[in-house]
Structures are given as C-alpha cells and as structure tokens.
Amino acid sequence: MIESVNSTSVLNRDRPVKLLVLGGGYSGRRLAALAARAGIAGVISHRDPSAAAAPPPGWHKVGFDSGSGLRPDPTALTDITHVVSTIAPDREGHDPVLSQMGDLLQTLRPQWLGYLSTTGVYGDSGGAWVDEHSPCQPRAGRSANRLTCEQAWLATDLPVQIFRLPGIYGPGRSPFATLRSGSSRLLHRPGHVFCRIHVDDIGGALLHCLALPDQRRQPLVNISDDVPCPASEVLGYAAHLLNCKLPPLQRYEAAAAELSPMARSFWSESRRVRNDLLTRQLGYRLRYPTYREGLRAALAEEDGTAVLPETHRGAEGSGSVT
Ligand SMILES: NC(=O)c1ccc[n+]([C@@H]2O[C@H](COP(=O)([O-])OP(=O)(O)OC[C@H]3O[C@@H](n4cnc5c(N)ncnc54)[C@H](OP(=O)(O)O)[C@@H]3O)[C@@H](O)[C@H]2O)c1
C-alpha cells in the first residue's frame, strides 16, 4: 500500500514532504497547484520571480536562472525533501540544474528527485511500441542532448527517477485557440501517430511515484496516455467539441515545407509509447487515459466551466496521491 502524501504524513520518514519544483513553467506550475491541493508545501523557481504569477497557497517563489547565474538562496530550501526538475537542456546541451545547482542539491540530500525528460530519446520506431527497455536512438540533436542529460542525472548519487514525456497538452495548450481563430492545420501522414499526456497526469504521476517506497522506484518511467493516434484524429475531436468546421485536410508531404523546423522534426518520428510500467506495475491511474477526456477537461477549464480536479485515490489503495 502506498503511504499518503500530505503535510503530516511523511512516507515513513520523520519530515513532512516539501517539494522543490525547478522551472515554474507549464508543467511545473500545474504540479505545484496539484501538490498544494494535496496539502504539500513547496518552493518553485522562475528565472524572473518578480514577474511570475503568485504561487499556490503554501508555496514560495525563488529565483533560478542558469543563464545569469541566479541561484536560489539556500536558506529558502533548508527543509526541502523532494525535488522535481522540469528544465530542459541548455543550448550547449548541458543540464542547467546539474551545472549550476548540483552542489546545492547534494547539500539538500533530497529523498527523491524527479527529472522530466522526453520520449524523443527513443527516436523513430516507425510507429512501433516502445517501453522503458527499448533502445534509445535519438535522432534530433536536442533528443541526443536530452539522453546525455538523463545519463548525467543517473550518474549522480542522488535518488533520481527519470520521467519520459510525449507531447504535453492541457488547458492553455490545446488546439481550441487555433481552431477558433481559424489558424489550425489538419495534416495527415498515413500511418503516423503521436503520443500525448495531459499536464495534470504528469503532476499526478509524479506525486504518485514520489510516494512509492524506495524499493519500488524505477529509474526510468514513461508518462504517456493509453491512446497513440494521428494528430488529425485529435484535431477532429477538438473541432467536434467546439462544434466548428475543420480546416481542409492536407497531406503532410505537401505542407512540410511551410512548417517550422521544430514541427518538421516532430513529424519525422512516430512511435507508440507504452505506459504499462506506470499504470500496471506502479499502480498509477490516469486521470485522462485518452485525449477525449483530456480535451473535454481542458475546454471546460479554458471556458471557466470546469470543476478543479481533486486528488483521487490510486489503484493500489487508500491515501495515495494520484
Ligand atoms: N512541451 C512538450 O510537449 C514536452 C514534451 C516532452 C518533454 N518536454 C519537457 O518536459 C519539461 C517540462 O515541459 P514544459 O512544457 O512544462 O516546460 P516549460 O513550460 O517550457 O517550462 C520550463 C521551465 O524551465 C525554466 N527554464 C528554462 N531554462 C532555464 C534556465 N536556463 N535556467 C533556469 N530555468 C530555466 C523556465 O523558466 P521561466 O519560468 O523563467 O520561463 C520554465 O519555468 C521540459 O524539460 C520539456 O523540454 C516537453
């Protein structure tokens, strides 16, 4: 049974959980909000904390910017027990946290450290399924850098767990705005699928894994939903929810030259990412197993009609935070 994660229960240890989220961007902020609703206090970093939105209740902002050398004041981090880094490799391919805060993390001696990576490290599988044991064959430079950063994290003596993510979506990162403005593109490439994950399943899975006993922690975990599928299918469902017309269908090959290099690099790889380790072995129950529930919830939140997601019980028993 998984121990509960809250401000008074301490995972069989003698300190309440206090989370440090490095990188208060999209996933970092949603994770902090989810943790706050579960009663977990924490600290969240921004490159410019004075410009960042207010943190959730029980949370504080600190400054961290590897570019300018801004580091958090260590006194703000003294009681940190768990850490999540959401920060991508820098332009040179180095991990900003390891290069600028590695010594500070060693001093903190966290009980667990989650690192957000990407399923891009698997490379192109031609649409075949990949899991955590699949070979990594990153194609693009940034995925190769990511794999190097994963390895650098795993080479530390910190209790690191790597989480590999596909495309992240959720409120504010959904197809609805471009559909409404008429600027979305309906692209199709036969046989090509993408994987995705709702941002609150990243937070939910992290809080779930954070609460697992040490012996159940796996070094690599995919966080992906149950349904890899073509981008056109997702856009079609989003248009259905909005009751609006889809743009004309274009074959990917015909449109590729007009896409950004980043978009073309996404379309150059296709894989189906297995989540069995997370959902079956580790017992995390996805809030949004497919894009359908995820898009409905995102639209409700964007339109201000959503009920905030509550912490719910995991598949393994009472009291877990998922
Ligand atoms: N977006 C996707 O679909 C996707 C897919 C797979 C994996 N990932 C990876 O998953 C992680 C989380 O993604 P996300 O979309 O939530 O990221 P995001 O919104 O871009 O947030 C990244 C955070 O990192 C901070 N940051 C960036 N460079 C920094 C530096 N040099 N020093 C200090 N802080 C720095 C940013 O600071 P500021 O708040 O000051 O901007 C921001 O808070 C990232 O590593 C991303 O590459 C993303």
The ligand as a MOL file (V3000), in Angstrom:
LIG
                    3D

  0  0  0     0  0            999 V3000
M  V30 BEGIN CTAB
M  V30 COUNTS 48 52 0 0 0
M  V30 BEGIN ATOM
M  V30 1 N 6.0950 20.6630 -24.1850 0
M  V30 2 C 6.0850 19.3700 -24.5170 0
M  V30 3 O 5.1980 18.9050 -25.2460 0
M  V30 4 C 7.1570 18.4680 -23.9680 0
M  V30 5 C 7.2110 17.1420 -24.3870 0
M  V30 6 C 8.1550 16.2870 -23.8300 0
M  V30 7 C 9.0520 16.7750 -22.8870 0
M  V30 8 N 9.0120 18.0690 -22.5170 0 CHG=1
M  V30 9 C 9.9580 18.5360 -21.4970 0
M  V30 10 O 9.2780 18.4980 -20.2480 0
M  V30 11 C 9.7450 19.5700 -19.4100 0
M  V30 12 C 8.5600 20.4190 -18.9740 0
M  V30 13 O 7.9220 20.9160 -20.1290 0
M  V30 14 P 7.0510 22.2570 -20.0620 0
M  V30 15 O 6.3750 22.3390 -21.3690 0
M  V30 16 O 6.2650 22.2820 -18.7990 0 CHG=-1
M  V30 17 O 8.2260 23.3500 -19.9920 0
M  V30 18 P 8.1050 24.9340 -19.9520 0
M  V30 19 O 6.7000 25.4010 -19.8100 0
M  V30 20 O 8.8990 25.4620 -21.0950 0
M  V30 21 O 8.8640 25.2890 -18.5900 0
M  V30 22 C 10.2390 25.1380 -18.4880 0
M  V30 23 C 10.7140 25.8530 -17.2470 0
M  V30 24 O 12.1490 25.8220 -17.2620 0
M  V30 25 C 12.6290 27.0970 -16.8840 0
M  V30 26 N 13.9280 27.3070 -17.5040 0
M  V30 27 C 14.2470 27.1860 -18.8070 0
M  V30 28 N 15.5470 27.4230 -18.9900 0
M  V30 29 C 16.0750 27.7150 -17.7740 0
M  V30 30 C 17.3560 28.0500 -17.3210 0
M  V30 31 N 18.3810 28.1570 -18.1700 0
M  V30 32 N 17.5560 28.2910 -16.0130 0
M  V30 33 C 16.5150 28.1950 -15.1510 0
M  V30 34 N 15.2530 27.8800 -15.5210 0
M  V30 35 C 15.0460 27.6390 -16.8200 0
M  V30 36 C 11.5980 28.0810 -17.4070 0
M  V30 37 O 11.7260 29.2390 -16.6560 0
M  V30 38 P 10.7550 30.5130 -16.7950 0
M  V30 39 O 9.5580 30.1620 -15.9590 0
M  V30 40 O 11.5080 31.6440 -16.2620 0
M  V30 41 O 10.4380 30.6090 -18.2680 0
M  V30 42 C 10.3130 27.3170 -17.1700 0
M  V30 43 O 9.8550 27.5670 -15.8590 0
M  V30 44 C 10.7710 20.3290 -20.2330 0
M  V30 45 O 12.0470 19.8470 -19.9270 0
M  V30 46 C 10.3970 19.9790 -21.6610 0
M  V30 47 O 11.5080 20.0800 -22.5480 0
M  V30 48 C 8.0720 18.9260 -23.0220 0
M  V30 END ATOM
M  V30 BEGIN BOND
M  V30 1 1 1 2
M  V30 2 2 2 3
M  V30 3 1 2 4
M  V30 4 1 4 5
M  V30 5 2 4 48
M  V30 6 2 5 6
M  V30 7 1 6 7
M  V30 8 2 7 8
M  V30 9 1 8 9
M  V30 10 1 8 48
M  V30 11 1 9 10
M  V30 12 1 9 46
M  V30 13 1 10 11
M  V30 14 1 11 12
M  V30 15 1 11 44
M  V30 16 1 12 13
M  V30 17 1 13 14
M  V30 18 2 14 15
M  V30 19 1 14 16
M  V30 20 1 14 17
M  V30 21 1 17 18
M  V30 22 2 18 19
M  V30 23 1 18 20
M  V30 24 1 18 21
M  V30 25 1 21 22
M  V30 26 1 22 23
M  V30 27 1 23 24
M  V30 28 1 23 42
M  V30 29 1 24 25
M  V30 30 1 25 26
M  V30 31 1 25 36
M  V30 32 1 26 27
M  V30 33 1 26 35
M  V30 34 2 27 28
M  V30 35 1 28 29
M  V30 36 1 29 30
M  V30 37 2 29 35
M  V30 38 1 30 31
M  V30 39 2 30 32
M  V30 40 1 32 33
M  V30 41 2 33 34
M  V30 42 1 34 35
M  V30 43 1 36 37
M  V30 44 1 36 42
M  V30 45 1 37 38
M  V30 46 2 38 39
M  V30 47 1 38 40
M  V30 48 1 38 41
M  V30 49 1 42 43
M  V30 50 1 44 45
M  V30 51 1 44 46
M  V30 52 1 46 47
M  V30 END BOND
M  V30 END CTAB
M  END
